[in-house]
Amino acid sequence: MTTFTIRDFFSKKFEDESTNILLDNAPYFSEDAVIDYVMQIQKYALKEYISYLAEHPILDAILSKDITQLSSIEDCTNNICRVLRDKQNPGMSLIEIATALHADNSYKDNTVALTKYGENQVKTAAQLGLAVYRKELWYLSAIGYVFPCVEDELQRKYLALAQLRDPFYSKVILSLMKRDTDLKDYMTILSESTQKRRTSSCLRVLSYFFEQCSIEGVALHNIIR
């Protein structure tokens, strides 16, 4: 059995390789191996991941796409993974994803709204390591494919850890370890009105990290409202 380290998690090598197998050579994809990976990376304390990040910060500049815009955190995580897995992960357009997620059909005659809804949810899923974009279609990643099969507490810690690899969230988190932090300080590429709209989305994603800090006794400074 392969043993995975914190460095392996940050490199994403195993996740990327497993996603390639899932999408290009599905008969050789091992759900058990990916689930084992998810379980192994949970065994390290959150403080260890934060220490690694502090020593190896994410240097990528923050782009507009890194500043989350979502409508439903459940649709970005559990629901999108369940829906695409149930459909055998065929590759879906933004409209197809939104239609599958919107069981109430409230957007069914509005292609613009469907497209925007699908875009916001699946791009957030990708930001959290659950989805990938290939040849103009969206698929579950290896992690996204097994996500419905792992326990809730493992899901939630993975969603907390995934933020540590992100250009936007990693910088916010390192700041919160040192001082009270205003999210807007990391959104300066956006207009003020867009900053206000996206702040609530970003806080919903960060809630997974805050929850894990509470569970593991990691002290953080405050978000400036």
C-alpha positions as CSV (number, residue, x, y, z in Angstrom):
1,M,0.0,0.0,0.0
2,T,1.3,3.4,-0.9
3,T,1.9,5.9,2.0
4,F,1.0,9.5,1.3
5,T,2.5,12.5,2.9
6,I,1.4,16.2,3.3
7,R,3.8,17.0,0.5
8,D,1.9,14.5,-1.7
9,F,-1.3,16.3,-1.0
10,F,0.0,19.6,-2.0
11,S,1.6,18.3,-5.2
12,K,-1.7,16.8,-6.2
13,K,0.2,14.2,-8.2
14,F,-1.8,11.2,-7.1
15,E,-5.1,13.0,-7.5
16,D,-4.2,14.1,-11.1
17,E,-2.9,10.7,-12.1
18,S,-6.1,9.0,-10.7
19,T,-8.3,11.5,-12.5
20,N,-6.5,10.8,-15.8
21,I,-7.1,7.1,-15.3
22,L,-10.8,7.6,-14.4
23,L,-11.4,9.7,-17.6
24,D,-9.0,7.9,-20.0
25,N,-8.9,4.3,-18.9
26,A,-11.8,3.8,-16.5
27,P,-11.5,-0.1,-16.2
28,Y,-8.2,0.5,-14.4
29,F,-9.5,3.1,-12.0
30,S,-9.5,2.0,-8.4
31,E,-12.0,3.6,-6.1
32,D,-10.5,1.8,-3.2
33,A,-7.1,3.4,-3.9
34,V,-8.6,6.9,-4.0
35,I,-10.6,6.3,-0.9
36,D,-7.5,5.1,0.9
37,Y,-5.7,8.3,-0.2
38,V,-8.6,10.4,1.2
39,M,-8.4,8.5,4.5
40,Q,-4.6,8.7,4.8
41,I,-4.4,12.5,4.3
42,Q,-6.9,13.0,7.1
43,K,-4.6,11.4,9.6
44,Y,-2.3,14.4,9.6
45,A,-3.2,17.3,11.9
46,L,-4.5,20.5,10.4
47,K,-1.7,22.4,12.1
48,E,0.8,20.2,10.2
49,Y,-0.8,21.2,6.9
50,I,-0.8,24.9,7.9
51,S,2.9,24.7,8.9
52,Y,3.7,23.1,5.5
53,L,1.9,25.9,3.7
54,A,3.7,28.6,5.8
55,E,7.0,27.1,4.6
56,H,5.8,26.5,1.0
57,P,3.3,29.3,0.3
58,I,1.2,29.3,-2.9
59,L,2.9,31.9,-5.0
60,D,0.3,32.1,-7.8
61,A,-1.3,35.5,-8.2
62,I,-4.9,35.7,-7.2
63,L,-7.1,35.9,-10.3
64,S,-10.8,36.8,-10.6
65,K,-11.7,33.1,-11.1
66,D,-10.1,32.3,-7.7
67,I,-12.6,34.4,-5.8
68,T,-15.5,32.1,-5.4
69,Q,-19.0,32.9,-6.7
70,L,-21.6,30.3,-5.8
71,S,-25.3,29.9,-5.1
72,S,-25.5,26.7,-3.1
73,I,-22.5,25.2,-1.2
74,E,-24.3,21.8,-1.2
75,D,-24.7,21.9,-5.0
76,C,-20.9,22.7,-5.3
77,T,-20.0,19.7,-3.2
78,N,-22.2,16.7,-2.3
79,N,-24.9,17.3,-4.8
80,I,-22.8,17.7,-7.9
81,C,-20.7,14.7,-7.0
82,R,-23.8,12.6,-6.4
83,V,-25.5,13.7,-9.6
84,L,-22.5,13.2,-11.9
85,R,-21.6,9.9,-10.3
86,D,-25.2,8.6,-10.7
87,K,-24.9,9.5,-14.4
88,Q,-21.6,7.6,-14.7
89,N,-19.6,10.9,-15.0
90,P,-20.3,11.2,-18.8
91,G,-19.0,14.8,-19.2
92,M,-21.6,17.5,-19.0
93,S,-22.2,21.1,-20.2
94,L,-23.0,23.9,-17.8
95,I,-26.7,23.8,-18.7
96,E,-26.8,20.0,-18.2
97,I,-25.2,20.3,-14.8
98,A,-27.6,23.1,-13.7
99,T,-30.6,21.2,-15.0
100,A,-29.6,18.1,-13.1
101,L,-29.0,20.1,-9.9
102,H,-32.2,22.1,-10.1
103,A,-34.9,19.5,-9.4
104,D,-37.5,22.3,-9.0
105,N,-37.1,23.2,-12.7
106,S,-37.3,26.9,-11.8
107,Y,-34.7,27.7,-14.4
108,K,-35.8,25.3,-17.1
109,D,-36.8,27.9,-19.7
110,N,-33.9,30.4,-19.0
111,T,-30.7,29.2,-20.6
112,V,-28.8,32.2,-19.4
113,A,-29.7,31.5,-15.8
114,L,-29.0,27.8,-16.2
115,T,-25.6,28.5,-17.7
116,K,-24.6,30.9,-14.9
117,Y,-25.9,28.6,-12.2
118,G,-24.0,25.6,-13.7
119,E,-20.9,27.7,-14.1
120,N,-20.8,29.0,-10.5
121,Q,-21.4,25.6,-9.0
122,V,-19.0,23.5,-11.1
123,K,-16.2,26.0,-11.0
124,T,-16.4,26.0,-7.2
125,A,-16.3,22.2,-7.3
126,A,-13.2,22.4,-9.4
127,Q,-11.6,24.9,-7.1
128,L,-12.1,22.4,-4.2
129,G,-10.6,19.5,-6.2
130,L,-13.9,17.8,-7.0
131,A,-14.3,18.5,-10.8
132,V,-12.2,19.1,-13.9
133,Y,-12.8,20.7,-17.3
134,R,-11.9,18.7,-20.5
135,K,-12.7,19.3,-24.1
136,E,-15.5,21.8,-23.3
137,L,-17.2,19.4,-20.8
138,W,-17.1,19.0,-17.0
139,Y,-16.3,15.8,-15.2
140,L,-15.8,14.7,-11.7
141,S,-12.2,14.3,-10.6
142,A,-11.1,11.1,-9.0
143,I,-11.8,12.7,-5.6
144,G,-15.2,14.0,-6.7
145,Y,-16.1,10.5,-8.0
146,V,-15.5,8.8,-4.7
147,F,-16.7,11.8,-2.6
148,P,-20.2,10.3,-2.0
149,C,-18.7,7.1,-0.8
150,V,-16.7,8.5,2.1
151,E,-18.0,9.6,5.5
152,D,-19.2,13.1,6.2
153,E,-16.4,14.0,8.5
154,L,-13.8,12.9,5.9
155,Q,-15.6,15.0,3.2
156,R,-15.6,18.1,5.4
157,K,-11.9,17.8,6.3
158,Y,-11.0,17.3,2.7
159,L,-12.9,20.5,1.8
160,A,-11.0,22.3,4.5
161,L,-7.6,21.0,3.3
162,A,-8.3,21.7,-0.3
163,Q,-8.4,25.4,0.4
164,L,-4.8,25.3,1.5
165,R,-3.8,24.7,-2.1
166,D,-5.8,27.5,-3.5
167,P,-4.2,30.9,-4.5
168,F,-6.9,32.9,-2.8
169,Y,-7.9,30.9,0.3
170,S,-4.3,29.9,1.2
171,K,-3.3,33.6,1.4
172,V,-6.4,34.4,3.5
173,I,-5.7,31.5,5.8
174,L,-2.1,32.4,6.4
175,S,-3.2,35.9,7.2
176,L,-5.8,34.7,9.7
177,M,-3.1,32.8,11.5
178,K,-1.4,36.1,12.2
179,R,-4.0,38.9,12.4
180,D,-7.6,39.9,11.9
181,T,-8.3,39.9,8.2
182,D,-10.5,41.6,5.7
183,L,-11.3,39.4,2.7
184,K,-11.6,42.4,0.5
185,D,-7.9,43.0,0.9
186,Y,-7.5,39.9,-1.3
187,M,-10.2,41.0,-3.8
188,T,-8.7,44.2,-5.1
189,I,-8.8,43.0,-8.7
190,L,-12.7,43.2,-8.4
191,S,-15.0,46.1,-8.3
192,E,-16.4,47.0,-4.8
193,S,-19.8,45.8,-5.8
194,T,-18.4,42.5,-6.9
195,Q,-16.4,42.2,-3.8
196,K,-19.5,42.5,-1.7
197,R,-21.3,39.8,-3.7
198,R,-18.5,37.3,-3.6
199,T,-17.6,37.8,0.1
200,S,-20.6,35.7,1.2
201,S,-19.7,32.9,-1.2
202,C,-16.1,32.9,0.1
203,L,-17.3,32.8,3.7
204,R,-19.4,29.7,2.9
205,V,-16.3,27.9,1.5
206,L,-14.2,29.1,4.4
207,S,-16.8,27.7,6.9
208,Y,-15.4,24.2,6.2
209,F,-11.9,25.4,7.3
210,F,-13.3,27.3,10.3
211,E,-15.2,24.2,11.4
212,Q,-12.1,22.0,11.1
213,C,-10.1,24.5,13.1
214,S,-12.7,24.3,15.8
215,I,-12.6,20.5,15.8
216,E,-8.8,20.4,16.0
217,G,-8.2,23.3,18.3
218,V,-6.5,25.6,15.8
219,A,-6.7,29.3,16.9
220,L,-7.5,31.8,14.2
221,H,-7.9,35.6,14.2
222,N,-11.2,37.1,13.1
223,I,-12.7,38.0,9.7
224,I,-13.2,41.8,9.6
225,R,-16.8,42.3,8.5
